[in-house]
């Protein structure tokens, strides 16, 4: 676990140094690396069972996200939105019209933020990856 964290830390450090050198927007590869780092850390927390609270938050976030997605795929027009690659617009449209989906999406967002805040507070590598990912996707 410690070896993995060290490797991830140096990978992130390298990516952030490259980003700082040209002071431009993060590249797609850097964004993907940050997301991958977050995913690996979350997976290692669930598998290691060292921090029960973190594992619980990760599983709650996954359940909330699955609940929202399971509802969304039942909404008429979902398959067409996937085919047209307009899923983000479709989600926003459903969220604005459907109170139940809005409630599910809000719950999923809340659990995601709780999970990210907690893991960032206990893992500096996750915090760096989250910061890079958040800045790049806003």
C-alpha positions as CSV (number, residue, x, y, z in Angstrom):
1,X,0.0,0.0,0.0
2,X,2.8,2.4,1.0
3,X,4.8,1.5,-2.1
4,X,1.7,2.2,-4.3
5,X,1.1,5.5,-2.6
6,X,4.7,6.5,-3.2
7,X,4.6,5.6,-6.8
8,X,1.3,7.5,-7.3
9,X,2.7,10.5,-5.5
10,X,5.7,10.7,-7.8
11,X,3.6,10.2,-10.9
12,X,1.4,13.1,-9.8
13,X,4.3,15.2,-8.9
14,X,5.8,14.7,-12.3
15,X,2.5,15.5,-14.0
16,X,2.1,18.7,-11.9
17,X,5.7,19.7,-12.7
18,X,5.1,19.4,-16.4
19,X,1.9,21.4,-16.0
20,X,3.7,24.1,-14.0
21,X,6.5,24.4,-16.6
22,X,4.3,25.6,-19.4
23,X,1.6,27.0,-17.1
24,X,-1.2,25.9,-19.4
25,X,-4.3,23.9,-18.8
26,X,-3.7,20.3,-17.7
27,X,-3.5,17.9,-20.6
28,X,-6.1,15.1,-21.1
29,X,-3.4,12.6,-20.0
30,X,-2.9,14.5,-16.8
31,X,-6.6,14.6,-16.1
32,X,-6.9,10.9,-16.8
33,X,-3.9,10.2,-14.6
34,X,-5.4,12.2,-11.7
35,X,-8.8,10.3,-12.1
36,X,-6.9,7.0,-12.2
37,X,-4.9,8.0,-9.1
38,X,-8.2,8.7,-7.2
39,X,-9.7,5.4,-8.4
40,X,-6.7,3.4,-7.3
41,X,-6.6,5.0,-3.9
42,X,-10.3,4.4,-3.4
43,X,-9.9,0.8,-4.4
44,X,-7.0,0.3,-2.1
45,X,-8.9,1.8,0.8
46,X,-11.9,-0.6,0.2
47,X,-9.6,-3.6,-0.2
48,X,-7.3,-2.9,2.7
49,X,-10.1,-2.4,5.2
50,X,-7.7,-0.2,7.2
51,X,-10.2,2.7,7.3
52,X,-13.7,1.5,7.7
53,X,-15.2,5.0,7.4
54,X,-13.5,5.6,4.1
55,X,-14.6,2.2,2.8
56,X,-18.1,2.9,3.9
57,X,-18.2,6.3,2.2
58,X,-16.8,4.9,-1.0
59,X,-19.5,2.1,-1.1
60,X,-22.3,4.6,-0.2
61,X,-21.1,6.9,-3.1
62,X,-21.1,3.9,-5.5
63,X,-24.6,2.9,-4.4
64,X,-26.0,6.4,-4.7
65,X,-24.5,6.8,-8.2
66,X,-25.9,3.4,-9.3
67,X,-29.4,4.3,-8.0
68,X,-29.4,7.5,-10.0
69,X,-28.1,5.8,-13.1
70,X,-30.5,2.9,-12.8
71,X,-33.4,5.3,-12.7
72,X,-32.0,7.4,-15.6
73,X,-31.7,4.5,-18.0
74,X,-35.4,3.8,-17.6
75,X,-36.3,7.4,-18.7
76,X,-37.5,7.5,-22.3
77,X,-34.9,8.9,-24.6
78,X,-31.9,7.6,-22.7
79,X,-30.7,5.2,-25.4
80,X,-31.0,7.9,-28.0
81,X,-29.0,10.3,-25.9
82,X,-26.2,7.7,-25.5
83,X,-26.2,7.0,-29.2
84,X,-26.1,10.8,-30.0
85,X,-23.5,11.4,-27.3
86,X,-25.7,14.0,-25.7
87,X,-26.0,12.2,-22.3
88,X,-24.9,15.2,-20.3
89,X,-27.6,17.4,-21.8
90,X,-30.1,14.6,-21.3
91,X,-29.2,14.3,-17.6
92,X,-29.6,18.0,-17.1
93,X,-32.9,18.0,-18.9
94,X,-34.2,15.1,-16.8
95,X,-32.9,16.7,-13.6
96,X,-34.8,19.9,-14.4
97,X,-38.1,18.1,-15.1
98,X,-38.0,15.0,-12.8
99,X,-38.1,15.6,-9.1
100,X,-37.3,12.0,-8.2
101,X,-34.2,12.0,-10.4
102,X,-33.2,15.4,-9.0
103,X,-33.4,13.9,-5.5
104,X,-31.3,10.9,-6.5
105,X,-28.7,13.0,-8.3
106,X,-28.5,15.4,-5.3
107,X,-27.9,12.4,-3.0
108,X,-25.3,11.0,-5.3
109,X,-23.5,14.4,-5.4
110,X,-23.7,14.8,-1.6
111,X,-22.1,11.3,-1.0
112,X,-19.4,12.0,-3.6
113,X,-18.4,15.2,-1.9
114,X,-18.4,13.6,1.5
115,X,-16.2,10.8,0.2
116,X,-13.8,13.1,-1.6
117,X,-13.4,15.4,1.3
118,X,-12.8,12.6,3.8
119,X,-10.3,10.8,1.6
120,X,-8.5,14.0,0.7
121,X,-8.1,14.7,4.5
122,X,-6.4,11.4,5.1
123,X,-4.4,11.0,1.9
124,X,-2.3,13.8,0.4
125,X,-1.9,12.0,-2.9
126,X,-5.7,11.9,-3.3
127,X,-5.9,15.5,-2.3
128,X,-3.5,16.5,-5.1
129,X,-5.2,14.4,-7.7
130,X,-8.6,15.7,-6.7
131,X,-7.5,19.3,-6.9
132,X,-6.0,18.7,-10.4
133,X,-9.1,16.8,-11.6
134,X,-11.5,19.4,-10.1
135,X,-9.7,22.4,-11.6
136,X,-9.5,20.7,-15.0
137,X,-13.2,19.7,-15.1
138,X,-14.8,22.9,-14.0
